[in-house]
Amino acid sequence: MNQTEELLVILMEECAEVQQEASKLIRFGSDTWADVLNFEKEIGDLMCMVALAQEAGLIDEESVLQAAEAKREKLKKWSNLIDERTLDRKI
């Protein structure tokens, strides 16, 4: 396995771990700080891998930010996640 493949595999693993922690929060709630800390840890691990993908030239930061803003616009239309207080906030 080369370095790019290793990076992509670990990135996939971290995505799955975030998914698992989010599922646990839905199923069991966040009764303790440990529950929230586990979720935050996994998000941090994922963010690290995204940064490494950027450093490796696999993704372009500006393209990712543009995609994030496009997603925010879709969410304004199709979800209740963004209300009037956050409409103009940038990611």
Secondary structure, DSSP 8 states (H G I E B T S, - for coil): --HHHHHHHHHHHHHHHHHHHHHHHHHH---SHHHHHHHHHHHHHHHHHHHHHHHTTSS-HHHHHHHHHHHHHHHHHH-SS--GGGTT---
